[in-house]
Amino acid sequence: MSKPLAAKLAEGTVLQGTYRIPFTAIVPACAYTAPAPVGMVVYGHGLMGKGEQAASGAIRDTAVDLCMVVVGTDMRGMSTPDG
């Protein structure tokens, strides 16, 4: 029987490979001209949501107001495509 992933990682197992992950990113214009690095927010959608919700009006407006980059992706097992 194979060990659970958490046990393999605890033993120092290195995982290699690639996995395609669709994501949405909001980069406000101020981020390109800011004198210092800007903050970043990883948006977590609710149950059965989608990562593209990171581009919704309120989140987009907050990114602009705070001059922060926002990214969101579908959370495996909790997103609309999994339903």
Secondary structure, 3 states (H helix, E strand, C coil): CCCCHHHHHHCCCCCCCCCCCCEEEECCCHHHHCCCCCCEEEECCCCCECHHHHHCHHHHHHHHHHCCEEEEECCCCCEHHHC
